[in-house]
Amino acid sequence: MTLLAQPYRCNHCGKLREKDTNHWWLLRISPGHAAAITLARWDPALARDSSARHICGIECALAQLERWMQTGSFDPPSSKPITAGGAEGGKTNG
């Protein structure tokens, strides 16, 4: 395996793709179809596309798919403030 001249980072966990491995994936919203996504095996030409999300493996691919299915976006949800009691937005369980 060789070191890559221009390594990529996983858009989900931030892991660096330093070597030419074959377990990486590409994920993107399908062109002309905002309600559809494409998951593809790693391809150097597709990886250079600005709409492609670089995914380091199955766990991150599933997490990104889940996020997109729940929110319609690959972007992480906005963070909610944590109160002094430790619950988000002042809510507590029980």
PDB file of N, CA, C and O in Angstrom, chain B, residues numbered from 101:
ATOM      1  N   MET B 101       0.834  -1.187   0.000  1.00  0.00           N
ATOM      2  CA  MET B 101       0.000   0.000   0.000  1.00  0.00           C
ATOM      3  C   MET B 101       0.871   1.240   0.000  1.00  0.00           C
ATOM      4  O   MET B 101       1.920   1.289   0.643  1.00  0.00           O
ATOM      5  N   THR B 102       0.417   2.229  -0.729  1.00  0.00           N
ATOM      6  CA  THR B 102       1.194   3.453  -0.826  1.00  0.00           C
ATOM      7  C   THR B 102       0.486   4.593  -0.114  1.00  0.00           C
ATOM      8  O   THR B 102      -0.739   4.602   0.009  1.00  0.00           O
ATOM      9  N   LEU B 103       1.263   5.538   0.344  1.00  0.00           N
ATOM     10  CA  LEU B 103       0.672   6.732   0.945  1.00  0.00           C
ATOM     11  C   LEU B 103       0.079   7.588  -0.158  1.00  0.00           C
ATOM     12  O   LEU B 103       0.677   7.730  -1.224  1.00  0.00           O
ATOM     13  N   LEU B 104      -1.065   8.146   0.083  1.00  0.00           N
ATOM     14  CA  LEU B 104      -1.733   8.968  -0.918  1.00  0.00           C
ATOM     15  C   LEU B 104      -1.185  10.388  -0.908  1.00  0.00           C
ATOM     16  O   LEU B 104      -0.885  10.940   0.151  1.00  0.00           O
ATOM     17  N   ALA B 105      -1.057  10.972  -2.094  1.00  0.00           N
ATOM     18  CA  ALA B 105      -0.561  12.343  -2.197  1.00  0.00           C
ATOM     19  C   ALA B 105      -1.569  13.333  -1.620  1.00  0.00           C
ATOM     20  O   ALA B 105      -1.183  14.312  -0.981  1.00  0.00           O
ATOM     21  N   GLN B 106      -2.856  13.082  -1.842  1.00  0.00           N
ATOM     22  CA  GLN B 106      -3.909  13.955  -1.332  1.00  0.00           C
ATOM     23  C   GLN B 106      -4.913  13.107  -0.560  1.00  0.00           C
ATOM     24  O   GLN B 106      -5.907  12.656  -1.129  1.00  0.00           O
ATOM     25  N   PRO B 107      -4.667  12.887   0.720  1.00  0.00           N
ATOM     26  CA  PRO B 107      -5.584  12.046   1.488  1.00  0.00           C
ATOM     27  C   PRO B 107      -6.932  12.723   1.712  1.00  0.00           C
ATOM     28  O   PRO B 107      -7.038  13.949   1.710  1.00  0.00           O
ATOM     29  N   TYR B 108      -7.940  11.911   1.902  1.00  0.00           N
ATOM     30  CA  TYR B 108      -9.288  12.391   2.188  1.00  0.00           C
ATOM     31  C   TYR B 108      -9.612  12.115   3.644  1.00  0.00           C
ATOM     32  O   TYR B 108      -8.964  11.285   4.281  1.00  0.00           O
ATOM     33  N   ARG B 109     -10.615  12.809   4.176  1.00  0.00           N
ATOM     34  CA  ARG B 109     -11.118  12.562   5.527  1.00  0.00           C
ATOM     35  C   ARG B 109     -12.540  12.058   5.426  1.00  0.00           C
ATOM     36  O   ARG B 109     -13.302  12.465   4.550  1.00  0.00           O
ATOM     37  N   CYS B 110     -12.885  11.164   6.339  1.00  0.00           N
ATOM     38  CA  CYS B 110     -14.259  10.685   6.421  1.00  0.00           C
ATOM     39  C   CYS B 110     -15.143  11.869   6.825  1.00  0.00           C
ATOM     40  O   CYS B 110     -14.861  12.555   7.808  1.00  0.00           O
ATOM     41  N   ASN B 111     -16.203  12.098   6.068  1.00  0.00           N
ATOM     42  CA  ASN B 111     -17.106  13.208   6.373  1.00  0.00           C
ATOM     43  C   ASN B 111     -17.963  12.947   7.599  1.00  0.00           C
ATOM     44  O   ASN B 111     -18.670  13.844   8.058  1.00  0.00           O
ATOM     45  N   HIS B 112     -17.913  11.742   8.134  1.00  0.00           N
ATOM     46  CA  HIS B 112     -18.693  11.458   9.335  1.00  0.00           C
ATOM     47  C   HIS B 112     -17.815  11.496  10.594  1.00  0.00           C
ATOM     48  O   HIS B 112     -18.120  12.234  11.531  1.00  0.00           O
ATOM     49  N   CYS B 113     -16.735  10.714  10.626  1.00  0.00           N
ATOM     50  CA  CYS B 113     -15.930  10.609  11.849  1.00  0.00           C
ATOM     51  C   CYS B 113     -14.616  11.371  11.802  1.00  0.00           C
ATOM     52  O   CYS B 113     -13.981  11.558  12.839  1.00  0.00           O
ATOM     53  N   GLY B 114     -14.191  11.815  10.618  1.00  0.00           N
ATOM     54  CA  GLY B 114     -12.956  12.574  10.499  1.00  0.00           C
ATOM     55  C   GLY B 114     -11.704  11.739  10.286  1.00  0.00           C
ATOM     56  O   GLY B 114     -10.605  12.290  10.208  1.00  0.00           O
ATOM     57  N   LYS B 115     -11.845  10.421  10.192  1.00  0.00           N
ATOM     58  CA  LYS B 115     -10.686   9.546   9.982  1.00  0.00           C
ATOM     59  C   LYS B 115     -10.004   9.906   8.669  1.00  0.00           C
ATOM     60  O   LYS B 115     -10.668  10.180   7.670  1.00  0.00           O
ATOM     61  N   LEU B 116      -8.675   9.903   8.677  1.00  0.00           N
ATOM     62  CA  LEU B 116      -7.887  10.241   7.504  1.00  0.00           C
ATOM     63  C   LEU B 116      -7.654   9.007   6.642  1.00  0.00           C
ATOM     64  O   LEU B 116      -7.273   7.955   7.156  1.00  0.00           O
ATOM     65  N   ARG B 117      -7.878   9.126   5.351  1.00  0.00           N
ATOM     66  CA  ARG B 117      -7.601   8.031   4.415  1.00  0.00           C
ATOM     67  C   ARG B 117      -6.180   8.217   3.912  1.00  0.00           C
ATOM     68  O   ARG B 117      -5.937   8.916   2.928  1.00  0.00           O
ATOM     69  N   GLU B 118      -5.251   7.583   4.604  1.00  0.00           N
ATOM     70  CA  GLU B 118      -3.838   7.778   4.297  1.00  0.00           C
ATOM     71  C   GLU B 118      -3.297   6.776   3.287  1.00  0.00           C
ATOM     72  O   GLU B 118      -2.343   7.075   2.569  1.00  0.00           O
ATOM     73  N   LYS B 119      -3.884   5.611   3.226  1.00  0.00           N
ATOM     74  CA  LYS B 119      -3.383   4.566   2.335  1.00  0.00           C
ATOM     75  C   LYS B 119      -4.464   4.179   1.341  1.00  0.00           C
ATOM     76  O   LYS B 119      -5.644   4.469   1.534  1.00  0.00           O
ATOM     77  N   ASP B 120      -4.042   3.525   0.288  1.00  0.00           N
ATOM     78  CA  ASP B 120      -4.957   3.111  -0.766  1.00  0.00           C
ATOM     79  C   ASP B 120      -5.707   1.858  -0.326  1.00  0.00           C
ATOM     80  O   ASP B 120      -5.348   0.741  -0.697  1.00  0.00           O
ATOM     81  N   THR B 121      -6.753   2.062   0.470  1.00  0.00           N
ATOM     82  CA  THR B 121      -7.553   0.947   0.972  1.00  0.00           C
ATOM     83  C   THR B 121      -8.835   0.830   0.171  1.00  0.00           C
ATOM     84  O   THR B 121      -9.241   1.783  -0.494  1.00  0.00           O
ATOM     85  N   ASN B 122      -9.475  -0.327   0.227  1.00  0.00           N
ATOM     86  CA  ASN B 122     -10.653  -0.536  -0.607  1.00  0.00           C
ATOM     87  C   ASN B 122     -11.970  -0.568   0.163  1.00  0.00           C
ATOM     88  O   ASN B 122     -13.003  -0.909  -0.414  1.00  0.00           O
ATOM     89  N   HIS B 123     -11.962  -0.225   1.433  1.00  0.00           N
ATOM     90  CA  HIS B 123     -13.206  -0.284   2.193  1.00  0.00           C
ATOM     91  C   HIS B 123     -13.892   1.076   2.330  1.00  0.00           C
ATOM     92  O   HIS B 123     -14.854   1.206   3.086  1.00  0.00           O
ATOM     93  N   TRP B 124     -13.419   2.067   1.623  1.00  0.00           N
ATOM     94  CA  TRP B 124     -14.039   3.392   1.666  1.00  0.00           C
ATOM     95  C   TRP B 124     -15.174   3.470   0.651  1.00  0.00           C
ATOM     96  O   TRP B 124     -15.183   2.752  -0.349  1.00  0.00           O
ATOM     97  N   TRP B 125     -16.134   4.359   0.928  1.00  0.00           N
ATOM     98  CA  TRP B 125     -17.320   4.535   0.110  1.00  0.00           C
ATOM     99  C   TRP B 125     -17.519   6.007  -0.219  1.00  0.00           C
ATOM    100  O   TRP B 125     -16.913   6.882   0.398  1.00  0.00           O
ATOM    101  N   LEU B 126     -18.364   6.263  -1.186  1.00  0.00           N
ATOM    102  CA  LEU B 126     -18.759   7.615  -1.550  1.00  0.00           C
ATOM    103  C   LEU B 126     -20.274   7.709  -1.445  1.00  0.00           C
ATOM    104  O   LEU B 126     -20.992   6.809  -1.880  1.00  0.00           O
ATOM    105  N   LEU B 127     -20.745   8.781  -0.877  1.00  0.00           N
ATOM    106  CA  LEU B 127     -22.163   8.980  -0.644  1.00  0.00           C
ATOM    107  C   LEU B 127     -22.517  10.378  -1.124  1.00  0.00           C
ATOM    108  O   LEU B 127     -21.794  11.334  -0.843  1.00  0.00           O
ATOM    109  N   ARG B 128     -23.616  10.501  -1.843  1.00  0.00           N
ATOM    110  CA  ARG B 128     -24.044  11.826  -2.286  1.00  0.00           C
ATOM    111  C   ARG B 128     -25.526  11.820  -2.619  1.00  0.00           C
ATOM    112  O   ARG B 128     -26.120  10.778  -2.895  1.00  0.00           O
ATOM    113  N   ILE B 129     -26.105  13.011  -2.586  1.00  0.00           N
ATOM    114  CA  ILE B 129     -27.485  13.175  -3.026  1.00  0.00           C
ATOM    115  C   ILE B 129     -27.469  13.040  -4.543  1.00  0.00           C
ATOM    116  O   ILE B 129     -26.675  13.693  -5.221  1.00  0.00           O
ATOM    117  N   SER B 130     -28.337  12.201  -5.069  1.00  0.00           N
ATOM    118  CA  SER B 130     -28.349  11.919  -6.503  1.00  0.00           C
ATOM    119  C   SER B 130     -28.629  13.178  -7.310  1.00  0.00           C
ATOM    120  O   SER B 130     -29.556  13.923  -6.992  1.00  0.00           O
ATOM    121  N   PRO B 131     -27.842  13.422  -8.346  1.00  0.00           N
ATOM    122  CA  PRO B 131     -28.040  14.615  -9.174  1.00  0.00           C
ATOM    123  C   PRO B 131     -29.457  14.665  -9.740  1.00  0.00           C
ATOM    124  O   PRO B 131     -29.948  13.680 -10.290  1.00  0.00           O
ATOM    125  N   GLY B 132     -30.106  15.817  -9.601  1.00  0.00           N
ATOM    126  CA  GLY B 132     -31.441  16.006 -10.118  1.00  0.00           C
ATOM    127  C   GLY B 132     -32.534  15.291  -9.332  1.00  0.00           C
ATOM    128  O   GLY B 132     -33.689  15.258  -9.756  1.00  0.00           O
ATOM    129  N   HIS B 133     -32.167  14.718  -8.182  1.00  0.00           N
ATOM    130  CA  HIS B 133     -33.121  13.954  -7.379  1.00  0.00           C
ATOM    131  C   HIS B 133     -32.852  14.183  -5.907  1.00  0.00           C
ATOM    132  O   HIS B 133     -32.218  13.346  -5.264  1.00  0.00           O
ATOM    133  N   ALA B 134     -33.311  15.285  -5.359  1.00  0.00           N
ATOM    134  CA  ALA B 134     -33.021  15.630  -3.967  1.00  0.00           C
ATOM    135  C   ALA B 134     -33.550  14.598  -2.983  1.00  0.00           C
ATOM    136  O   ALA B 134     -33.116  14.564  -1.831  1.00  0.00           O
ATOM    137  N   ALA B 135     -34.488  13.749  -3.422  1.00  0.00           N
ATOM    138  CA  ALA B 135     -35.068  12.753  -2.524  1.00  0.00           C
ATOM    139  C   ALA B 135     -34.384  11.390  -2.647  1.00  0.00           C
ATOM    140  O   ALA B 135     -34.869  10.406  -2.089  1.00  0.00           O
ATOM    141  N   ALA B 136     -33.275  11.322  -3.364  1.00  0.00           N
ATOM    142  CA  ALA B 136     -32.570  10.050  -3.542  1.00  0.00           C
ATOM    143  C   ALA B 136     -31.083  10.242  -3.268  1.00  0.00           C
ATOM    144  O   ALA B 136     -30.522  11.312  -3.508  1.00  0.00           O
ATOM    145  N   ILE B 137     -30.463   9.190  -2.764  1.00  0.00           N
ATOM    146  CA  ILE B 137     -29.023   9.248  -2.521  1.00  0.00           C
ATOM    147  C   ILE B 137     -28.345   8.093  -3.247  1.00  0.00           C
ATOM    148  O   ILE B 137     -28.973   7.091  -3.588  1.00  0.00           O
ATOM    149  N   THR B 138     -27.055   8.263  -3.469  1.00  0.00           N
ATOM    150  CA  THR B 138     -26.254   7.244  -4.125  1.00  0.00           C
ATOM    151  C   THR B 138     -25.123   6.843  -3.191  1.00  0.00           C
ATOM    152  O   THR B 138     -24.420   7.700  -2.654  1.00  0.00           O
ATOM    153  N   LEU B 139     -24.949   5.550  -2.999  1.00  0.00           N
ATOM    154  CA  LEU B 139     -23.820   5.008  -2.241  1.00  0.00           C
ATOM    155  C   LEU B 139     -23.000   4.207  -3.235  1.00  0.00           C
ATOM    156  O   LEU B 139     -23.514   3.285  -3.867  1.00  0.00           O
ATOM    157  N   ALA B 140     -21.732   4.552  -3.377  1.00  0.00           N
ATOM    158  CA  ALA B 140     -20.880   3.895  -4.372  1.00  0.00           C
ATOM    159  C   ALA B 140     -19.554   3.472  -3.752  1.00  0.00           C
ATOM    160  O   ALA B 140     -19.067   4.094  -2.808  1.00  0.00           O
ATOM    161  N   ARG B 141     -18.980   2.407  -4.297  1.00  0.00           N
ATOM    162  CA  ARG B 141     -17.639   1.996  -3.884  1.00  0.00           C
ATOM    163  C   ARG B 141     -16.670   3.127  -4.243  1.00  0.00           C
ATOM    164  O   ARG B 141     -16.937   3.934  -5.133  1.00  0.00           O
ATOM    165  N   TRP B 142     -15.557   3.165  -3.541  1.00  0.00           N
ATOM    166  CA  TRP B 142     -14.571   4.216  -3.757  1.00  0.00           C
ATOM    167  C   TRP B 142     -14.119   4.237  -5.206  1.00  0.00           C
ATOM    168  O   TRP B 142     -13.800   3.198  -5.783  1.00  0.00           O
ATOM    169  N   ASP B 143     -14.096   5.413  -5.781  1.00  0.00           N
ATOM    170  CA  ASP B 143     -13.613   5.639  -7.134  1.00  0.00           C
ATOM    171  C   ASP B 143     -12.898   6.979  -7.119  1.00  0.00           C
ATOM    172  O   ASP B 143     -13.509   7.995  -6.788  1.00  0.00           O
ATOM    173  N   PRO B 144     -11.612   7.005  -7.471  1.00  0.00           N
ATOM    174  CA  PRO B 144     -10.848   8.255  -7.390  1.00  0.00           C
ATOM    175  C   PRO B 144     -11.474   9.412  -8.165  1.00  0.00           C
ATOM    176  O   PRO B 144     -11.431  10.551  -7.702  1.00  0.00           O
ATOM    177  N   ALA B 145     -12.048   9.144  -9.321  1.00  0.00           N
ATOM    178  CA  ALA B 145     -12.665  10.216 -10.108  1.00  0.00           C
ATOM    179  C   ALA B 145     -13.909  10.756  -9.399  1.00  0.00           C
ATOM    180  O   ALA B 145     -14.103  11.970  -9.326  1.00  0.00           O
ATOM    181  N   LEU B 146     -14.743   9.871  -8.882  1.00  0.00           N
ATOM    182  CA  LEU B 146     -15.937  10.309  -8.161  1.00  0.00           C
ATOM    183  C   LEU B 146     -15.577  11.004  -6.857  1.00  0.00           C
ATOM    184  O   LEU B 146     -16.291  11.909  -6.426  1.00  0.00           O
ATOM    185  N   ALA B 147     -14.486  10.597  -6.226  1.00  0.00           N
ATOM    186  CA  ALA B 147     -14.070  11.190  -4.954  1.00  0.00           C
ATOM    187  C   ALA B 147     -13.732  12.665  -5.100  1.00  0.00           C
ATOM    188  O   ALA B 147     -13.856  13.427  -4.142  1.00  0.00           O
ATOM    189  N   ARG B 148     -13.306  13.075  -6.286  1.00  0.00           N
ATOM    190  CA  ARG B 148     -12.959  14.481  -6.524  1.00  0.00           C
ATOM    191  C   ARG B 148     -14.188  15.358  -6.733  1.00  0.00           C
ATOM    192  O   ARG B 148     -14.081  16.584  -6.692  1.00  0.00           O
ATOM    193  N   ASP B 149     -15.350  14.755  -6.956  1.00  0.00           N
ATOM    194  CA  ASP B 149     -16.590  15.512  -7.148  1.00  0.00           C
ATOM    195  C   ASP B 149     -16.930  16.239  -5.848  1.00  0.00           C
ATOM    196  O   ASP B 149     -16.923  15.632  -4.777  1.00  0.00           O
ATOM    197  N   SER B 150     -17.224  17.518  -5.936  1.00  0.00           N
ATOM    198  CA  SER B 150     -17.486  18.314  -4.731  1.00  0.00           C
ATOM    199  C   SER B 150     -18.742  17.878  -3.982  1.00  0.00           C
ATOM    200  O   SER B 150     -18.890  18.192  -2.801  1.00  0.00           O
ATOM    201  N   SER B 151     -19.642  17.166  -4.642  1.00  0.00           N
ATOM    202  CA  SER B 151     -20.861  16.725  -3.964  1.00  0.00           C
ATOM    203  C   SER B 151     -20.682  15.384  -3.244  1.00  0.00           C
ATOM    204  O   SER B 151     -21.572  14.953  -2.512  1.00  0.00           O
ATOM    205  N   ALA B 152     -19.544  14.727  -3.447  1.00  0.00           N
ATOM    206  CA  ALA B 152     -19.311  13.415  -2.839  1.00  0.00           C
ATOM    207  C   ALA B 152     -18.897  13.555  -1.375  1.00  0.00           C
ATOM    208  O   ALA B 152     -18.092  14.416  -1.020  1.00  0.00           O
ATOM    209  N   ARG B 153     -19.463  12.692  -0.540  1.00  0.00           N
ATOM    210  CA  ARG B 153     -19.069  12.596   0.863  1.00  0.00           C
ATOM    211  C   ARG B 153     -18.204  11.353   0.977  1.00  0.00           C
ATOM    212  O   ARG B 153     -18.584  10.279   0.512  1.00  0.00           O
ATOM    213  N   HIS B 154     -17.051  11.501   1.593  1.00  0.00           N
ATOM    214  CA  HIS B 154     -16.088  10.413   1.729  1.00  0.00           C
ATOM    215  C   HIS B 154     -16.381   9.665   3.024  1.00  0.00           C
ATOM    216  O   HIS B 154     -16.394  10.259   4.102  1.00  0.00           O
ATOM    217  N   ILE B 155     -16.613   8.366   2.915  1.00  0.00           N
ATOM    218  CA  ILE B 155     -17.042   7.556   4.048  1.00  0.00           C
ATOM    219  C   ILE B 155     -16.051   6.419   4.259  1.00  0.00           C
ATOM    220  O   ILE B 155     -15.734   5.682   3.325  1.00  0.00           O
ATOM    221  N   CYS B 156     -15.557   6.277   5.506  1.00  0.00           N
ATOM    222  CA  CYS B 156     -14.461   5.336   5.781  1.00  0.00           C
ATOM    223  C   CYS B 156     -14.884   3.886   5.949  1.00  0.00           C
ATOM    224  O   CYS B 156     -14.020   3.009   5.946  1.00  0.00           O
ATOM    225  N   GLY B 157     -16.147   3.598   6.092  1.00  0.00           N
ATOM    226  CA  GLY B 157     -16.552   2.209   6.251  1.00  0.00           C
ATOM    227  C   GLY B 157     -18.042   2.073   6.501  1.00  0.00           C
ATOM    228  O   GLY B 157     -18.800   3.039   6.414  1.00  0.00           O
ATOM    229  N   ILE B 158     -18.438   0.861   6.811  1.00  0.00           N
ATOM    230  CA  ILE B 158     -19.854   0.539   6.980  1.00  0.00           C
ATOM    231  C   ILE B 158     -20.504   1.334   8.110  1.00  0.00           C
ATOM    232  O   ILE B 158     -21.597   1.873   7.939  1.00  0.00           O
ATOM    233  N   GLU B 159     -19.837   1.409   9.262  1.00  0.00           N
ATOM    234  CA  GLU B 159     -20.421   2.125  10.407  1.00  0.00           C
ATOM    235  C   GLU B 159     -20.751   3.576  10.058  1.00  0.00           C
ATOM    236  O   GLU B 159     -21.851   4.054  10.335  1.00  0.00           O
ATOM    237  N   CYS B 160     -19.805   4.260   9.456  1.00  0.00           N
ATOM    238  CA  CYS B 160     -20.030   5.665   9.109  1.00  0.00           C
ATOM    239  C   CYS B 160     -21.044   5.793   7.978  1.00  0.00           C
ATOM    240  O   CYS B 160     -21.827   6.743   7.967  1.00  0.00           O
ATOM    241  N   ALA B 161     -21.050   4.863   7.029  1.00  0.00           N
ATOM    242  CA  ALA B 161     -22.037   4.896   5.951  1.00  0.00           C
ATOM    243  C   ALA B 161     -23.439   4.745   6.523  1.00  0.00           C
ATOM    244  O   ALA B 161     -24.351   5.478   6.140  1.00  0.00           O
ATOM    245  N   LEU B 162     -23.615   3.793   7.443  1.00  0.00           N
ATOM    246  CA  LEU B 162     -24.930   3.593   8.050  1.00  0.00           C
ATOM    247  C   LEU B 162     -25.358   4.796   8.878  1.00  0.00           C
ATOM    248  O   LEU B 162     -26.530   5.171   8.872  1.00  0.00           O
ATOM    249  N   ALA B 163     -24.417   5.401   9.587  1.00  0.00           N
ATOM    250  CA  ALA B 163     -24.738   6.584  10.393  1.00  0.00           C
ATOM    251  C   ALA B 163     -25.158   7.750   9.494  1.00  0.00           C
ATOM    252  O   ALA B 163     -26.103   8.472   9.814  1.00  0.00           O
ATOM    253  N   GLN B 164     -24.459   7.934   8.373  1.00  0.00           N
ATOM    254  CA  GLN B 164     -24.822   9.001   7.446  1.00  0.00           C
ATOM    255  C   GLN B 164     -26.171   8.732   6.793  1.00  0.00           C
ATOM    256  O   GLN B 164     -26.973   9.650   6.622  1.00  0.00           O
ATOM    257  N   LEU B 165     -26.428   7.473   6.427  1.00  0.00           N
ATOM    258  CA  LEU B 165     -27.724   7.120   5.850  1.00  0.00           C
ATOM    259  C   LEU B 165     -28.850   7.359   6.849  1.00  0.00           C
ATOM    260  O   LEU B 165     -29.908   7.874   6.487  1.00  0.00           O
ATOM    261  N   GLU B 166     -28.622   6.985   8.105  1.00  0.00           N
ATOM    262  CA  GLU B 166     -29.626   7.201   9.142  1.00  0.00           C
ATOM    263  C   GLU B 166     -29.918   8.690   9.317  1.00  0.00           C
ATOM    264  O   GLU B 166     -31.075   9.102   9.402  1.00  0.00           O
ATOM    265  N   ARG B 167     -28.857   9.488   9.369  1.00  0.00           N
ATOM    266  CA  ARG B 167     -29.033  10.937   9.533  1.00  0.00           C
ATOM    267  C   ARG B 167     -29.843  11.510   8.376  1.00  0.00           C
ATOM    268  O   ARG B 167     -30.752  12.314   8.582  1.00  0.00           O
ATOM    269  N   TRP B 168     -29.503  11.087   7.147  1.00  0.00           N
ATOM    270  CA  TRP B 168     -30.212  11.594   5.978  1.00  0.00           C
ATOM    271  C   TRP B 168     -31.673  11.156   5.997  1.00  0.00           C
ATOM    272  O   TRP B 168     -32.555  11.937   5.641  1.00  0.00           O
ATOM    273  N   MET B 169     -31.941   9.911   6.410  1.00  0.00           N
ATOM    274  CA  MET B 169     -33.318   9.413   6.464  1.00  0.00           C
ATOM    275  C   MET B 169     -34.148  10.162   7.505  1.00  0.00           C
ATOM    276  O   MET B 169     -35.350  10.352   7.318  1.00  0.00           O
ATOM    277  N   GLN B 170     -33.519  10.586   8.593  1.00  0.00           N
ATOM    278  CA  GLN B 170     -34.235  11.284   9.658  1.00  0.00           C
ATOM    279  C   GLN B 170     -34.404  12.777   9.392  1.00  0.00           C
ATOM    280  O   GLN B 170     -35.417  13.368   9.765  1.00  0.00           O
ATOM    281  N   THR B 171     -33.413  13.382   8.750  1.00  0.00           N
ATOM    282  CA  THR B 171     -33.426  14.841   8.609  1.00  0.00           C
ATOM    283  C   THR B 171     -33.449  15.345   7.171  1.00  0.00           C
ATOM    284  O   THR B 171     -33.749  16.516   6.933  1.00  0.00           O
ATOM    285  N   GLY B 172     -33.137  14.477   6.207  1.00  0.00           N
ATOM    286  CA  GLY B 172     -33.044  14.911   4.819  1.00  0.00           C
ATOM    287  C   GLY B 172     -31.741  15.618   4.511  1.00  0.00           C
ATOM    288  O   GLY B 172     -31.605  16.251   3.464  1.00  0.00           O
ATOM    289  N   SER B 173     -30.769  15.512   5.428  1.00  0.00           N
ATOM    290  CA  SER B 173     -29.479  16.176   5.267  1.00  0.00           C
ATOM    291  C   SER B 173     -28.370  15.291   5.829  1.00  0.00           C
ATOM    292  O   SER B 173     -28.603  14.492   6.736  1.00  0.00           O
ATOM    293  N   PHE B 174     -27.168  15.439   5.285  1.00  0.00           N
ATOM    294  CA  PHE B 174     -26.009  14.735   5.840  1.00  0.00           C
ATOM    295  C   PHE B 174     -25.362  15.535   6.963  1.00  0.00           C
ATOM    296  O   PHE B 174     -24.521  15.017   7.698  1.00  0.00           O
ATOM    297  N   ASP B 175     -25.756  16.798   7.093  1.00  0.00           N
ATOM    298  CA  ASP B 175     -25.164  17.668   8.103  1.00  0.00           C
ATOM    299  C   ASP B 175     -25.604  17.255   9.504  1.00  0.00           C
ATOM    300  O   ASP B 175     -26.746  16.838   9.698  1.00  0.00           O
ATOM    301  N   PRO B 176     -24.707  17.369  10.480  1.00  0.00           N
ATOM    302  CA  PRO B 176     -25.086  17.037  11.856  1.00  0.00           C
ATOM    303  C   PRO B 176     -26.129  18.020  12.379  1.00  0.00           C
ATOM    304  O   PRO B 176     -26.144  19.184  11.978  1.00  0.00           O
ATOM    305  N   PRO B 177     -27.004  17.551  13.277  1.00  0.00           N
ATOM    306  CA  PRO B 177     -28.001  18.461  13.842  1.00  0.00           C
ATOM    307  C   PRO B 177     -27.319  19.556  14.654  1.00  0.00           C
ATOM    308  O   PRO B 177     -26.216  19.368  15.169  1.00  0.00           O
ATOM    309  N   SER B 178     -27.987  20.700  14.761  1.00  0.00           N
ATOM    310  CA  SER B 178     -27.404  21.783  15.554  1.00  0.00           C
ATOM    311  C   SER B 178     -27.365  21.357  17.017  1.00  0.00           C
ATOM    312  O   SER B 178     -28.247  20.641  17.493  1.00  0.00           O
ATOM    313  N   SER B 179     -26.357  21.796  17.701  1.00  0.00           N
ATOM    314  CA  SER B 179     -26.222  21.392  19.103  1.00  0.00           C
ATOM    315  C   SER B 179     -27.203  22.169  19.968  1.00  0.00           C
ATOM    316  O   SER B 179     -27.476  23.344  19.722  1.00  0.00           O
ATOM    317  N   LYS B 180     -27.724  21.499  20.976  1.00  0.00           N
ATOM    318  CA  LYS B 180     -28.650  22.121  21.912  1.00  0.00           C
ATOM    319  C   LYS B 180     -27.885  22.468  23.178  1.00  0.00           C
ATOM    320  O   LYS B 180     -26.983  21.732  23.576  1.00  0.00           O
ATOM    321  N   PRO B 181     -28.232  23.577  23.815  1.00  0.00           N
ATOM    322  CA  PRO B 181     -27.507  23.963  25.033  1.00  0.00           C
ATOM    323  C   PRO B 181     -27.733  22.948  26.155  1.00  0.00           C
ATOM    324  O   PRO B 181     -28.838  22.430  26.321  1.00  0.00           O
ATOM    325  N   ILE B 182     -26.696  22.675  26.909  1.00  0.00           N
ATOM    326  CA  ILE B 182     -26.768  21.785  28.073  1.00  0.00           C
ATOM    327  C   ILE B 182     -26.881  22.663  29.315  1.00  0.00           C
ATOM    328  O   ILE B 182     -26.091  23.586  29.511  1.00  0.00           O
ATOM    329  N   THR B 183     -27.858  22.366  30.135  1.00  0.00           N
ATOM    330  CA  THR B 183     -28.056  23.155  31.353  1.00  0.00           C
ATOM    331  C   THR B 183     -27.143  22.641  32.455  1.00  0.00           C
ATOM    332  O   THR B 183     -26.485  21.613  32.294  1.00  0.00           O
ATOM    333  N   ALA B 184     -27.102  23.360  33.579  1.00  0.00           N
ATOM    334  CA  ALA B 184     -26.256  22.970  34.704  1.00  0.00           C
ATOM    335  C   ALA B 184     -26.619  21.582  35.217  1.00  0.00           C
ATOM    336  O   ALA B 184     -25.756  20.879  35.742  1.00  0.00           O
ATOM    337  N   GLY B 185     -27.867  21.176  35.078  1.00  0.00           N
ATOM    338  CA  GLY B 185     -28.304  19.857  35.540  1.00  0.00           C
ATOM    339  C   GLY B 185     -27.899  18.748  34.594  1.00  0.00           C
ATOM    340  O   GLY B 185     -28.067  17.573  34.921  1.00  0.00           O
ATOM    341  N   GLY B 186     -27.363  19.093  33.411  1.00  0.00           N
ATOM    342  CA  GLY B 186     -26.878  18.106  32.476  1.00  0.00           C
ATOM    343  C   GLY B 186     -27.884  17.704  31.408  1.00  0.00           C
ATOM    344  O   GLY B 186     -27.516  16.989  30.476  1.00  0.00           O
ATOM    345  N   ALA B 187     -29.129  18.132  31.505  1.00  0.00           N
ATOM    346  CA  ALA B 187     -30.132  17.775  30.510  1.00  0.00           C
ATOM    347  C   ALA B 187     -30.185  18.841  29.427  1.00  0.00           C
ATOM    348  O   ALA B 187     -29.970  20.024  29.691  1.00  0.00           O
ATOM    349  N   GLU B 188     -30.474  18.407  28.200  1.00  0.00           N
ATOM    350  CA  GLU B 188     -30.585  19.354  27.087  1.00  0.00           C
ATOM    351  C   GLU B 188     -31.824  20.220  27.286  1.00  0.00           C
ATOM    352  O   GLU B 188     -32.902  19.714  27.598  1.00  0.00           O
ATOM    353  N   GLY B 189     -31.664  21.512  27.107  1.00  0.00           N
ATOM    354  CA  GLY B 189     -32.788  22.429  27.142  1.00  0.00           C
ATOM    355  C   GLY B 189     -33.540  22.450  28.463  1.00  0.00           C
ATOM    356  O   GLY B 189     -34.686  22.899  28.495  1.00  0.00           O
ATOM    357  N   GLY B 190     -32.945  21.985  29.546  1.00  0.00           N
ATOM    358  CA  GLY B 190     -33.570  22.036  30.859  1.00  0.00           C
ATOM    359  C   GLY B 190     -34.514  20.890  31.154  1.00  0.00           C
ATOM    360  O   GLY B 190     -35.100  20.841  32.236  1.00  0.00           O
ATOM    361  N   LYS B 191     -34.678  19.950  30.203  1.00  0.00           N
ATOM    362  CA  LYS B 191     -35.582  18.829  30.432  1.00  0.00           C
ATOM    363  C   LYS B 191     -34.860  17.715  31.190  1.00  0.00           C
ATOM    364  O   LYS B 191     -33.663  17.503  31.001  1.00  0.00           O
ATOM    365  N   THR B 192     -35.572  17.030  32.020  1.00  0.00           N
ATOM    366  CA  THR B 192     -35.011  15.894  32.749  1.00  0.00           C
ATOM    367  C   THR B 192     -35.914  14.697  32.570  1.00  0.00           C
ATOM    368  O   THR B 192     -37.108  14.854  32.315  1.00  0.00           O
ATOM    369  N   ASN B 193     -35.371  13.518  32.697  1.00  0.00           N
ATOM    370  CA  ASN B 193     -36.148  12.290  32.615  1.00  0.00           C
ATOM    371  C   ASN B 193     -36.602  11.896  34.007  1.00  0.00           C
ATOM    372  O   ASN B 193     -35.805  11.850  34.944  1.00  0.00           O
ATOM    373  N   GLY B 194     -37.908  11.610  34.136  1.00  0.00           N
ATOM    374  CA  GLY B 194     -38.388  11.062  35.402  1.00  0.00           C
ATOM    375  C   GLY B 194     -38.883  12.069  36.292  1.00  0.00           C
ATOM    376  O   GLY B 194     -39.320  11.754  37.399  1.00  0.00           O
TER     377      GLY B 194
END
